[in-house]
Amino acid sequence: MNKTKDIAASPLCFVSPYPQLAKAAEALVAQLDYAVTIHQTTLNRILDELPLLESRGHQVLISRGGCAEILKKHSKLPVVEIKMSGYDILDALIPFKGQKGTVGIVGFSSVIKGCARVAE
């Protein structure tokens, strides 16, 4: 099931594979002076929902990680990928500072690219 915040076609459509990412996008979009459609889906459903997204009149799709990879491969529309940096990874690891043990990071290659640098 998908959740689309704004059915009216705006030029930009943010495609989120996770509810938490959609919420973060909603908070950011609320601060902007222009409309951005937020479409929440899953990696398993994005290909089924892509014709709907393309038919709404959006000019650009925005996403990250595996979702962006799928969209780039299959969409007729341009796709802007939000990349994660090593700093983003470090920021996510701050709560574990000082704890013992090994940390593993799992994700699509485009998401965890910055991890190699952090691991050094």
Helices and strands as residue ranges (DSSP letters): E 3-4, E 12-16, H 19-29, E 36-40, H 46-55, E 60-64, H 65-74, E 79-82, H 86-93, G 94-96, H 109-112, H 115-119
